Amino acid sequence: MAIDFVIRNARLAGSSEPTDIAFEAGRIAAIAARFVCDAPHYDAGGKFACAGLIETHIHLDKAGIISRCNLCTGTLAEAVSETSRAKAAFTEEDVYARAAAVVEKAILNGTTRLRTFVEIDPRAGFRSFEAIKHLKTDYISLIDIEVCAFAQEGLTNDPGTEDMLEQALKAGADLVGGCPYTDPEPAEHIRRIFDLATRNDVAVDFHLDFDLDPAGSNLPVVIAETVARHYQGRVSVGHVTKLSALPPEELEPIGRRLAEAGIALTVLPATDLFLTGRNSTYLVPRGVTPAHRLAAIGVVTTISTNNVLNPFTPFGDVNLMRMANLYANIAQIGTADGLDAVFAMITTQAAALLGIEGYGIAVGNAADIVLFDAPSAADAVATIAPALIGWKNGHRSFRRPQPQLFLNNG
């Protein structure tokens, strides 16, 4: 073996003792305690190692625009309308600069892959799409970016959008996304998005059922279309906050239908908390779907950031570990096993949603490694452990020196 580099004394999930991880030509060549070789090394000092965090649902194109928008009611409708107004003035340079700032923070917080939605319609044009494509290329050595051509403001009510989505798919978009709750004909919206996906042989990701009224769900239409088109394993839905308003005896059968149809689900704790439940003046509902309960019956579930510093979420630091911790608080999860399951929603479950093969610390996989300042996954979630250092395809991608205290006892 021509070993290039070794991470020594790292802790892996499921292992009680530190081990070494050897790289060769950008891949993991060996995992063994006290691995013998003369290659350069980094001493992890017993810190927890994983293959990096994965954002399954983020909007890079409209991040950082909060100062351009007016927030009065804090509702979903206001967020959509204010963003629509702002994005008409977006330029490629503007989108690139704002998105790059978010991507760099994500990398420094331990993220190695992400799926971003990019709005494509007559107001946004292709400006945001072109900017994100360039960003994807420029940062490829540090992070893998997947681009979803997205219809935020509807389809049947927005002439030109459908053709533009088709053009984007032919010009490099990785998948297509829809938002039925902004369309006066949500079922037709869903069918047309599926049509685009099947014509171009790409996956589908919907923003769905974003309110707390259990009635009127569009989820049955998505399930039916998925099964009819044999699209199992290629469909995901985000928000679906209606599910948070269901009692367990109603949630479980829907969860089983999602699992059987191979439809993955993403919860967005920061946005879902911020925008839902505003009609309540006391005992305000959390409005976050219990992903851990769905995971327990076989649904692929993930946690993600969604928006950063815009009308949908006027805060954020692109820290997925913080999102996992927030979800654990909301869901009242505090056991080690429970926190491990939450960590899976930003790692292995997220990889499953994106259809990533070869994710994880295993011989033969890409040498994508991130060390966190914690001894285990559960501790990392519980403490919002910072990322310390990372490697992408065997090359160092970032390093964040640990803070130091200077105690003066004199």
Disulfide bonds with the S-S distance in Angstrom:
none
